[in-house]
């Protein structure tokens, strides 16, 4: 198993990406510490993992609460002795489908402030312990607008670019201490498309639009993201740091 005897933290574990990645980590042998603002949702994921024979615990943690994040990470270290992997997959609201000339100031800033702050707080808290052990992996999440000129993405595209910039800086500072940092950049994940798309068009039209933006003409799945995260967290990816794992189906090619 790729992550046998590893200890992994997943923030936002009650959401679609967090839940799927947490299960993949556990399936690969990791002991997973799951957290989120909705404790019931996180506990449901922990129960699923436990029923499948994995090791998981759940806690209520707001990833934007600095003290709560620090306490949670400290509690995990006290219980498990170390942290090998951290992933922040919290959800956040982002107004899209409105031009930058028309978007409200707060709607523009909200995803930028929320996403970058949460990723910074959780990465920093875990990295402080990883550096002491000279080992660990920080996984971050962005999305395809980070590297593309796409109209009407509001502050979301800016937030994604900021996360990739944060990841590079973290990698520059942490890698000499044995801690790897890799950002995962999926295109819009097909499994998560709801009946009401972010943009003002019919769901089928929206799916066709974003599928045709890719070279593969299909969207990545939650399982694609989860299996990639498990590999990146493993020793098999030991030579990777300061880079982006591109899961956009060829929409962005750097």
Helices and strands as residue ranges (DSSP letters): E 7-11, H 16-27, E 31-36, H 39-51, E 55-60, H 66-80, E 85-88, H 105-133, E 136-143, G 144-147, H 154-174, G 175-177, E 179-186, G 190-192, H 203-212, H 222-233, G 235-237, E 243-247
